[in-house]
Amino acid sequence: MAPFPGLRRGTILVRADIRLPASLSSSETELLGEWNLLSLCPSETFFERLKVAGWKCFYIGGEINLTATGRTYGGTMAKLLNRVQRVVKKRDCNCIEITGMETSRSLGFSNVRLGAQARHVQKGSEGTVALGLVQD
């Protein structure tokens, strides 16, 4: 089995300490300790289910674009995901949306380019205002 088989464009990762609505939590699988991969839930479905459950989702900052090279695909992906997670934590976000991924192999090395968007999800109420954040 390939490392990170569910990781592709539209994949959502949520910090493991976030208690999601029941309509979403059944599709969680652990990935890299602190983060859960919502393997059965593409981003469009995830954001719609959040909205129906009364949750808010914000995106913060621009897209995160990183590249890494390594001997193995699994090691290279782990390195990239750790870097993305650090960036997202610095932005005080608890959710990551994978927006793009390209892989190639050259001279025996795996090359991976990963695009991601830092997001923040929270249980909300009507009229919630978050300054500096853009709500979906």
N, C-alpha and C positions, 0 to 999 in steps of 0.2 A: 504494500500500500504506500502511495506517495505521501510525503509529509505535507500537512496542510491541505488535504484534498478538497475541503469546502471553501477555500479562499479564492475568490474571483471578484470581478467588478460587481458592486452592489452588495457585497457581504458586509454585515454589521457585526462589530465587536462591542460588547458592553462590559464595563468593569464588573467583576464578580460580586462586589458588595452591593450592587444596585438590585433591589427587589422589583422586578418588572411585573406588569399586570399578568394575570393567569393566562390570557390569550397569547402571550409571547413566551413565557418562561419555559414552556414544554419543549421548545426547540433549541434550548441552550446545550452546548457542549464546551467543556473546558479547553482553553488554549492558552499556553504560556502563563499559568498560575493565576494572575490577577485579572485576566480578561476572559470572557465567554464569547464564543463564536455562535451566532444565531444561524445555525447551518440550514435550517429549513425555511428561512424567512428572508426573501430578498428585500432590499431597502424600501421599495415602494410599499410593500405589504406591511413592513415594520412600522413605518411612519403613519400609515393609515390606521393600523390597530392601536398605536399609541394615542392618536387623536380621538378615536372612538372611546377609549378607556379614560379620557379626560386628562391625558398627559400632554406636556409641551415638549417640543424639540427645537433647539436652537443650533445654528452653526456659528462658529467663532473663527475669525481670521480667514486667511486664504487657504488654498489647497496646499497640502504637504506633498512634495515630490522628492523622493529619495531614490538613490541607486546604490547597489552593492554588488560586489563580485566575491565569489568564494569557490572553494573546491567542490562543494556539493550544493544542490538546490535547497535541501532542507536547512543546512547551516546558513546559507545566504538569506533565506526567508526569515529564519529566526533572528538573524542580525537586523534585518530591515524592520521587522515587527517590533523589536525592542526599541529601535530608534524612533519609530512612529509613536509608540506608547509614551516614550519620554517627552516628545513634543506635545502630545495631547495632554499629558499630566501638567506640564508647565502652563498650559492654557486653562487649567482647572476644568477640564471637560471629562465626561465619563463614558463617552461613546465615540466609536470610530466607524466611518463609512469608507470602504475601499472604493475608490473612484476609477482606478485603472491599474493594470498590471501587465507588464511585458517581460517575457523571459527569453533568454537565448543562451547558447553554449558556444564558447570560442576558446580554442587552444586548451581544452580540458577544464575550463572554468565556467561556472554558472554565473550569468549576469541577470540581475533582476532590477526592473524599475517599477516602483510602487507609488501610486497616487492615493492620497487619503484626505478625508475631510474630518476635522475635529468637530464633534457635536456634543451637546449637553442635553440630556433628557431629565425631566423631573415631573413629578405629579403636580398638576397645576389646577387653577381655577379660572373661571371667566374673569377677564379684566386684569390678569397678571401682566405686569409691565416689567421688562428687563432691559435696562438701558445698555446700549452698545451691542446688543445681540440681535440677530435676525432670525425671526421665527418662520418655520416652514408652514 
